[in-house]
């Protein structure tokens, strides 16, 4: 008779007991995007898009200075209560913001190169720092410049520099000697064009089509001066003038 040996292998179940931990969920913020700086007369505006749904979102921190390096949040401009964020906001929908950079911590002078940026900011006691801020993603250079209004068909920038003429009958805008012109079409906003990417002399013409609400940028031939003209009627216009755009081709 054959003997059958049956080996019984015990199966051992090991149970590990784990302590439950409290998991803190913190909403992430989307950084502001399509950021650009807008020059004005001894002033700077910052233009950007944002849409943050987090409930602890408190607003935006704005950074400005003569250096393009910032420490967060210490270098942000404080609000009227000497706290952050710079601009208090509870808007959670996708929105285009155009905000004048506050002058509470510094003044802005025409002809000086500055750098600006913006972040989203909120307070949250569940994180170690007690606040949430998006990293600085874009730093924009900008140079404030004079601007004003003029009348007549002679286009004058900075009250004394004749950059061209408009011929309402002939339907054209002609650049003055020593200047060239680019036409940017019908516009409803004087600052719809800020940065001039095609800034070589060859990119500018001697004349352009005339249009009410037409926006024109003139460049000094062989130089770095820019003038922006927005024709508002047959005998009126708005102007801006950048005497030296070599550090920032904007107007």
PADO-663896 format. One line per field, with one value per residue: residue number from 1; residue in one letter; x, y, z of N, C-alpha, C in turn. Coordinates in steps of 0.05 Angstrom, whole numbers, plus 5000, padded with zeros to 4 digits. Layout:
<atoms>
n <- [NUM	...] $
res <- [A	...] $
n.east <- [X	...] $
n.north <- [Y	...] $
n.up <- [Z	...] $
ca.east <- [X	...] $
ca.north <- [Y	...] $
ca.up <- [Z	...] $
c.east <- [X	...] $
c.north <- [Y	...] $
c.up <- [Z	...] $
</atoms>
This chain:
<atoms>
n <- [1	2	3	4	5	6	7	8	9	10	11	12	13	14	15	16	17	18	19	20	21	22	23	24	25	26	27	28	29	30	31	32	33	34	35	36	37	38	39	40	41	42	43	44	45	46	47	48	49	50	51	52	53	54	55	56	57	58	59	60	61	62	63	64	65	66	67	68	69	70	71	72	73	74	75	76	77	78	79	80	81	82	83	84	85	86	87	88	89	90	91	92	93	94	95	96	97	98	99	100	101	102	103	104	105	106	107	108	109	110	111	112	113	114	115	116	117	118	119	120	121	122	123	124	125	126	127	128	129	130	131	132	133	134	135	136	137	138	139	140	141	142	143	144	145	146	147	148	149	150	151	152	153	154	155	156	157	158	159	160	161	162	163	164	165	166	167	168	169	170	171	172	173	174	175	176	177	178	179	180	181	182	183	184	185	186	187	188	189	190	191	192	193	194	195	196	197	198	199	200	201	202	203	204	205	206	207	208	209	210	211	212	213	214	215	216	217	218	219	220	221	222	223	224	225	226	227	228	229	230	231	232	233	234	235	236	237	238	239	240	241	242	243	244	245	246	247	248	249	250	251] $
res <- [X	X	X	X	X	X	X	X	X	X	X	X	X	X	X	X	X	X	X	X	X	X	X	X	X	X	X	X	X	X	X	X	X	X	X	X	X	X	X	X	X	X	X	X	X	X	X	X	X	X	X	X	X	X	X	X	X	X	X	X	X	X	X	X	X	X	X	X	X	X	X	X	X	X	X	X	X	X	X	X	X	X	X	X	X	X	X	X	X	X	X	X	X	X	X	X	X	X	X	X	X	X	X	X	X	X	X	X	X	X	X	X	X	X	X	X	X	X	X	X	X	X	X	X	X	X	X	X	X	X	X	X	X	X	X	X	X	X	X	X	X	X	X	X	X	X	X	X	X	X	X	X	X	X	X	X	X	X	X	X	X	X	X	X	X	X	X	X	X	X	X	X	X	X	X	X	X	X	X	X	X	X	X	X	X	X	X	X	X	X	X	X	X	X	X	X	X	X	X	X	X	X	X	X	X	X	X	X	X	X	X	X	X	X	X	X	X	X	X	X	X	X	X	X	X	X	X	X	X	X	X	X	X	X	X	X	X	X	X	X	X	X	X	X	X	X	X	X	X	X	X] $
n.east <- [5017	5011	5039	5015	5042	5022	5035	5023	5020	5024	4989	5004	4976	4993	4978	4978	4975	4954	4963	4913	4918	4909	4892	4907	4876	4893	4872	4898	4924	4913	4961	4962	4955	4976	5002	5017	5053	5032	5050	5044	5031	5079	5064	5043	5008	4981	4963	4924	4899	4856	4827	4803	4780	4784	4764	4792	4819	4845	4861	4906	4976	5019	5080	5134	5190	5259	5292	5292	5285	5249	5230	5185	5134	5154	5171	5125	5076	5044	4976	4928	4923	4971	4983	4979	4936	4961	4920	4855	4810	4753	4736	4718	4711	4732	4769	4789	4836	4855	4898	4920	4986	4999	5023	5041	5088	5129	5147	5134	5172	5174	5212	5244	5266	5227	5206	5152	5104	5054	5017	4973	4940	4927	4900	4912	4903	4916	4964	5035	5059	5017	4995	4979	5011	5018	5074	5120	5112	5119	5157	5152	5182	5179	5170	5151	5118	5107	5040	4984	4934	4917	4900	4875	4905	4958	5003	5026	5072	5088	5079	5112	5139	5135	5107	5079	5025	4954	4910	4848	4816	4844	4852	4896	4952	5011	5080	5126	5188	5244	5218	5180	5120	5073	5012	4959	4907	4835	4818	4791	4814	4864	4910	4912	4953	5017	5070	5120	5137	5158	5205	5245	5274	5258	5209	5172	5132	5126	5076	5007	4940	4885	4843	4789	4792	4834	4897	4964	5034	5094	5162	5226	5270	5329	5337	5315	5267	5196	5129	5060	4998	4930	4877	4820	4780	4763	4796	4824	4864	4898	4959	5023	5090	5154	5217	5265	5266	5300	5312	5265	5220	5168	5106] $
n.north <- [4976	5042	5098	5160	5221	5278	5344	5397	5462	5516	5575	5639	5697	5762	5818	5887	5942	6006	6073	6122	6181	6251	6281	6337	6376	6421	6472	6484	6541	6573	6606	6676	6696	6712	6761	6830	6892	6960	7022	7088	7158	7176	7131	7062	7007	6941	6886	6829	6760	6720	6666	6638	6587	6572	6574	6601	6641	6706	6751	6792	6796	6848	6863	6908	6943	6967	6926	6861	6817	6787	6777	6732	6733	6783	6827	6845	6895	6926	6930	6982	6972	6955	6902	6837	6813	6856	6876	6868	6816	6778	6753	6698	6682	6674	6727	6789	6831	6899	6937	6993	7001	7007	7066	7067	7049	7065	7113	7125	7144	7179	7153	7119	7052	6999	6938	6893	6848	6798	6759	6706	6705	6679	6666	6613	6574	6521	6508	6510	6560	6594	6620	6621	6626	6638	6620	6669	6679	6709	6765	6832	6882	6954	7022	7082	7138	7204	7228	7253	7297	7322	7371	7386	7374	7364	7320	7317	7299	7296	7350	7381	7354	7339	7287	7270	7278	7282	7268	7280	7284	7261	7212	7190	7179	7211	7203	7246	7277	7238	7202	7141	7102	7056	7023	7002	6989	6995	7013	7007	7020	7057	7034	6984	6968	6957	6934	6937	6895	6889	6928	6950	6997	6984	6963	7002	7050	7103	7125	7114	7085	7128	7131	7143	7130	7099	7069	7088	7078	7113	7114	7139	7148	7111	7120	7114	7132	7131	7143	7144	7149	7159	7168	7205	7236	7276	7319	7312	7278	7228	7223	7190	7187	7160	7173	7143	7081	7038	7003	6979	6960	6989	7027] $
n.up <- [5000	4981	5011	5021	5027	5055	5053	5091	5081	5120	5115	5126	5147	5146	5181	5176	5215	5205	5221	5216	5177	5175	5116	5081	5034	4987	4946	4880	4848	4786	4747	4731	4663	4594	4604	4601	4599	4602	4580	4607	4621	4663	4691	4700	4673	4683	4645	4642	4641	4681	4720	4774	4815	4867	4935	4974	4948	4945	4917	4877	4874	4858	4827	4821	4797	4788	4777	4748	4780	4832	4900	4929	4979	4990	4960	4936	4921	4974	4999	5018	5071	5087	5077	5044	4991	4937	4904	4922	4908	4890	4846	4809	4758	4689	4669	4639	4664	4673	4705	4741	4762	4830	4864	4915	4939	4906	4856	4787	4732	4670	4616	4645	4655	4676	4711	4713	4744	4759	4806	4830	4893	4959	5025	5071	5125	5130	5107	5114	5106	5111	5069	4999	4937	4868	4827	4800	4733	4687	4671	4655	4616	4616	4596	4620	4586	4557	4540	4503	4473	4408	4356	4290	4224	4221	4249	4311	4360	4430	4436	4402	4362	4297	4265	4221	4172	4162	4109	4097	4053	4010	4032	4062	4105	4116	4129	4161	4136	4152	4183	4189	4178	4208	4198	4239	4233	4245	4310	4376	4423	4452	4472	4449	4417	4437	4442	4393	4347	4295	4284	4252	4206	4154	4161	4163	4128	4078	4075	4093	4094	4108	4165	4208	4276	4265	4280	4287	4284	4287	4268	4281	4229	4224	4277	4347	4366	4379	4359	4375	4343	4348	4310	4323	4301	4242	4251	4299	4347	4387	4422	4436	4460	4453	4468	4467	4449	4450	4493	4504	4459	4456	4462] $
ca.east <- [5000	5027	5033	5015	5049	5010	5048	5005	5035	5007	4988	5004	4968	5004	4962	4992	4957	4965	4949	4901	4929	4892	4902	4897	4874	4895	4867	4919	4915	4924	4976	4953	4968	4975	5009	5032	5054	5024	5062	5027	5046	5089	5047	5044	4985	4987	4940	4927	4875	4856	4802	4810	4755	4790	4749	4810	4832	4840	4867	4930	5000	5033	5108	5145	5216	5279	5305	5273	5284	5232	5226	5157	5117	5164	5174	5099	5066	5024	4952	4925	4925	4999	4982	4975	4948	4961	4893	4836	4791	4739	4724	4726	4706	4754	4765	4812	4841	4874	4901	4942	5004	4998	5048	5044	5115	5148	5135	5143	5180	5177	5239	5258	5259	5217	5196	5128	5093	5030	5012	4949	4947	4905	4908	4902	4916	4923	4991	5055	5065	4992	4986	4984	5016	5029	5101	5122	5116	5126	5165	5149	5195	5161	5181	5130	5124	5086	5019	4965	4916	4923	4879	4885	4913	4986	5005	5048	5076	5103	5073	5130	5152	5116	5114	5064	5001	4931	4896	4822	4805	4859	4850	4921	4969	5038	5101	5144	5215	5259	5200	5164	5094	5059	4983	4950	4878	4814	4820	4774	4829	4890	4932	4910	4980	5037	5096	5125	5155	5172	5215	5266	5266	5246	5181	5156	5127	5125	5048	4988	4913	4873	4819	4781	4797	4858	4920	4989	5059	5115	5189	5247	5288	5356	5338	5300	5243	5171	5105	5035	4977	4904	4859	4794	4761	4777	4815	4832	4878	4912	4987	5042	5117	5176	5241	5285	5254	5320	5312	5239	5206	5139	5097] $
ca.north <- [5000	5066	5119	5187	5242	5304	5366	5420	5487	5536	5602	5659	5724	5784	5842	5911	5963	6032	6096	6140	6208	6272	6290	6364	6381	6450	6478	6497	6565	6577	6631	6695	6690	6733	6785	6850	6918	6982	7047	7112	7182	7173	7110	7036	6989	6913	6874	6800	6744	6702	6654	6620	6579	6565	6591	6618	6661	6733	6773	6791	6811	6862	6868	6929	6953	6972	6900	6840	6796	6794	6756	6729	6756	6806	6849	6853	6921	6921	6946	7005	6962	6945	6872	6826	6818	6883	6882	6848	6808	6753	6746	6671	6676	6681	6756	6805	6853	6920	6949	7011	6992	7028	7082	7070	7043	7078	7129	7118	7167	7176	7148	7099	7024	6984	6911	6888	6822	6794	6732	6702	6702	6673	6658	6587	6565	6492	6505	6520	6589	6608	6633	6608	6646	6625	6630	6690	6665	6728	6792	6849	6908	6976	7049	7103	7159	7224	7225	7276	7300	7343	7378	7393	7352	7360	7301	7326	7284	7310	7378	7396	7337	7333	7260	7265	7293	7265	7280	7268	7283	7241	7186	7178	7190	7213	7207	7269	7270	7227	7184	7121	7097	7031	7025	6979	6985	7007	7005	7021	7024	7070	7016	6958	6962	6967	6925	6938	6872	6895	6954	6959	7019	6973	6955	7027	7061	7132	7133	7093	7092	7144	7121	7151	7108	7084	7071	7089	7081	7125	7109	7157	7133	7111	7126	7096	7145	7121	7159	7130	7167	7147	7189	7203	7249	7288	7340	7308	7253	7224	7216	7181	7191	7146	7185	7123	7055	7017	6984	6966	6970	6992	7055] $
ca.up <- [5000	4979	5030	5009	5047	5049	5068	5095	5084	5133	5103	5148	5138	5162	5180	5185	5225	5197	5234	5197	5177	5164	5091	5075	5006	4983	4918	4866	4833	4759	4746	4711	4637	4574	4619	4587	4612	4586	4589	4607	4628	4691	4703	4687	4676	4677	4632	4644	4644	4704	4728	4796	4828	4895	4953	4990	4931	4958	4899	4861	4882	4836	4832	4803	4806	4767	4773	4738	4799	4855	4921	4935	4970	5004	4941	4925	4931	4994	4996	5036	5099	5090	5077	5017	4965	4928	4895	4933	4887	4894	4820	4803	4730	4671	4665	4631	4683	4667	4732	4744	4783	4851	4869	4944	4948	4889	4835	4760	4716	4641	4606	4662	4650	4699	4706	4728	4743	4775	4815	4845	4921	4977	5052	5078	5150	5129	5096	5132	5102	5116	5045	4973	4916	4844	4821	4779	4707	4666	4680	4632	4617	4607	4600	4618	4567	4556	4521	4503	4451	4389	4338	4264	4207	4226	4271	4328	4385	4451	4433	4385	4342	4275	4254	4197	4167	4152	4087	4099	4026	3994	4046	4069	4126	4105	4149	4156	4129	4175	4198	4175	4191	4206	4203	4254	4228	4262	4338	4396	4448	4446	4480	4437	4407	4457	4433	4364	4341	4270	4290	4235	4187	4130	4168	4163	4101	4076	4078	4100	4089	4129	4177	4234	4295	4257	4299	4272	4298	4271	4278	4271	4211	4234	4306	4365	4376	4369	4365	4369	4337	4345	4299	4335	4283	4219	4259	4326	4351	4412	4416	4456	4448	4467	4456	4463	4453	4446	4515	4503	4435	4463	4461] $
c.east <- [5018	5019	5035	5020	5037	5023	5028	5022	5018	5010	4985	4996	4979	4987	4978	4971	4969	4948	4937	4913	4909	4905	4890	4898	4873	4891	4892	4908	4928	4937	4962	4968	4962	4981	5025	5032	5047	5036	5041	5044	5054	5072	5050	5018	4994	4961	4944	4899	4878	4828	4808	4785	4759	4776	4766	4825	4824	4845	4894	4952	5013	5061	5118	5171	5235	5296	5284	5271	5268	5232	5197	5153	5129	5166	5147	5091	5043	4999	4950	4927	4952	5000	4980	4947	4947	4933	4874	4815	4779	4726	4735	4721	4730	4750	4791	4814	4860	4875	4924	4960	5005	5025	5052	5073	5136	5133	5148	5149	5183	5207	5255	5248	5251	5209	5172	5119	5069	5027	4984	4956	4923	4916	4896	4917	4924	4951	5010	5059	5040	4982	4993	4989	5028	5057	5100	5129	5126	5134	5166	5165	5175	5174	5158	5138	5101	5064	5000	4947	4925	4899	4891	4894	4943	4989	5030	5049	5093	5101	5091	5142	5132	5124	5100	5040	4979	4916	4868	4808	4818	4860	4876	4934	4998	5058	5118	5172	5230	5242	5187	5139	5085	5030	4973	4919	4860	4816	4801	4788	4857	4913	4928	4936	5000	5065	5098	5146	5171	5181	5239	5256	5251	5217	5162	5155	5126	5096	5031	4960	4902	4847	4814	4781	4820	4881	4946	5012	5080	5142	5208	5267	5317	5359	5320	5275	5218	5149	5081	5013	4951	4885	4831	4772	4777	4797	4824	4846	4890	4940	5002	5069	5137	5202	5263	5274	5274	5320	5286	5223	5176	5132	5069] $
c.north <- [5025	5086	5146	5207	5268	5325	5390	5444	5508	5563	5622	5686	5744	5808	5865	5932	5990	6054	6113	6168	6227	6283	6317	6369	6411	6455	6491	6520	6563	6604	6650	6691	6713	6760	6804	6876	6939	7008	7069	7135	7181	7152	7085	7021	6961	6900	6844	6787	6726	6690	6632	6613	6572	6584	6609	6639	6689	6756	6770	6807	6823	6869	6889	6938	6958	6947	6879	6816	6804	6770	6756	6722	6783	6831	6858	6880	6915	6939	6968	6997	6951	6915	6864	6814	6848	6892	6860	6842	6781	6743	6718	6664	6685	6710	6768	6829	6873	6938	6969	7002	7014	7041	7086	7065	7055	7094	7121	7143	7161	7172	7129	7071	7011	6956	6906	6859	6820	6765	6730	6695	6696	6665	6631	6577	6536	6487	6518	6550	6606	6624	6616	6629	6631	6636	6652	6676	6683	6754	6810	6875	6929	7003	7069	7125	7180	7218	7249	7275	7323	7348	7387	7369	7347	7343	7307	7310	7300	7340	7394	7380	7329	7307	7254	7283	7273	7281	7266	7266	7261	7213	7173	7193	7189	7219	7231	7259	7260	7209	7164	7114	7068	7035	7000	6976	7000	6996	7020	7027	7035	7051	6987	6949	6974	6960	6926	6917	6877	6924	6964	6981	7008	6965	6979	7039	7091	7142	7109	7103	7108	7131	7134	7127	7090	7089	7069	7092	7092	7119	7129	7140	7135	7117	7107	7109	7133	7141	7143	7151	7152	7170	7185	7218	7261	7309	7337	7280	7252	7214	7205	7182	7177	7156	7164	7096	7032	6996	6968	6977	6969	7021	7057] $
c.up <- [5000	5000	5017	5031	5039	5067	5069	5100	5097	5119	5125	5136	5157	5159	5191	5193	5219	5212	5212	5200	5165	5138	5085	5045	5002	4953	4905	4850	4805	4758	4726	4685	4617	4588	4600	4603	4592	4597	4588	4616	4657	4706	4687	4693	4670	4668	4633	4645	4668	4709	4749	4812	4858	4914	4970	4974	4942	4939	4885	4874	4857	4844	4812	4815	4782	4762	4765	4757	4824	4874	4930	4965	4979	4985	4929	4937	4951	4989	5017	5065	5105	5092	5047	5015	4958	4921	4905	4912	4895	4869	4812	4774	4713	4662	4656	4650	4671	4692	4731	4767	4805	4855	4899	4954	4930	4868	4808	4744	4687	4634	4623	4656	4676	4691	4724	4724	4761	4782	4828	4874	4938	5004	5058	5103	5151	5117	5114	5130	5108	5092	5021	4953	4892	4839	4799	4753	4685	4679	4655	4635	4607	4614	4598	4599	4567	4535	4523	4479	4433	4371	4311	4248	4208	4251	4287	4354	4404	4448	4413	4362	4321	4262	4228	4193	4159	4131	4086	4071	4009	4007	4053	4092	4116	4128	4141	4148	4154	4192	4179	4191	4187	4213	4216	4252	4248	4290	4355	4422	4440	4452	4470	4424	4426	4447	4403	4357	4315	4272	4274	4216	4164	4136	4168	4135	4102	4080	4084	4095	4113	4139	4203	4252	4286	4276	4283	4291	4279	4284	4265	4254	4220	4263	4322	4376	4363	4377	4358	4365	4333	4335	4309	4319	4260	4227	4288	4328	4380	4406	4441	4443	4466	4454	4450	4469	4450	4468	4516	4480	4440	4464	4474] $
</atoms>
